[in-house]
Amino acid sequence: MWGETLLKEMEARGIIVRAASKSGVAEEAGFAYKDLAAVVDVLHRLDISRRVASLTPIGNIKG
């Protein structure tokens, strides 16, 4: 079961997931997103934007 394995991996990293279905968890898994630090670095180096702060997320609610 892909969803069950993913839930266990995320919980091992300290990420608590509550979802209506386990199959829907894969859509929001970390690997589905780009590395934000890499994106910010490119934007900063190209003078498109300026890096001013680094934030650490503590929660995410989708609904």
Order of alpha helices (4+ residues) and beta strands (2+ residues): alpha-alpha
